[in-house]
Amino acid sequence: MADDDIERLLREVAGVTGSGTPAPPPTSASPPARMGSIRGRVVFAIGAGVVMGVGGWFVGLILPFLGAGSMGTGAALGSFVTALVAGAPRWLGRWQ
């Protein structure tokens, strides 16, 4: 296709959809909001570690050849570190 054909096609699509030329993204003068405090992250990470540790311990009880203690400890430590680094999800902040 030639460049003229592409431009004509883009104009037709813009006319049908009513989109026209895309607007530039809005710029914000304020800095981005901070996603939670350190204390909030630690509390969330402890809660996530406890919940996942109990879940891992329970799975370790059911599955053969796996220790419940090691499964629970691994799940608790892994989820604690992950939650500490990532923080709480955004949807959780709606109820606060």
SULZIZI-V119910 format. One line per field, one symbol per residue. ss: DSSP state (A for helix, B for strand, O for the rest). burial: b if it has 24 or more other C-alpha atoms within 12 Angstrom, else e. A space follows every 10 residues. Layout:
# SULZIZI-V119910
ss: ???
burial: ???
This chain:
# SULZIZI-V119910
ss: OOAAAAAAAA AAAAAAAOOO OOOOOOOOOO OOOOOOOAAA AAAAAAAAAA AAAAAAAAAA AAOOOOOAAA AAAAAAAAAA AAAAAAOOOA AAAAAO
burial: eeeeeeeeee eeeeeeeeee eeeeeeeeee eeeeeeeeee beebbbebbb ebbbebbeee eeeeeeeeee bbbbbbbbbb eebbeebbee eeeeee
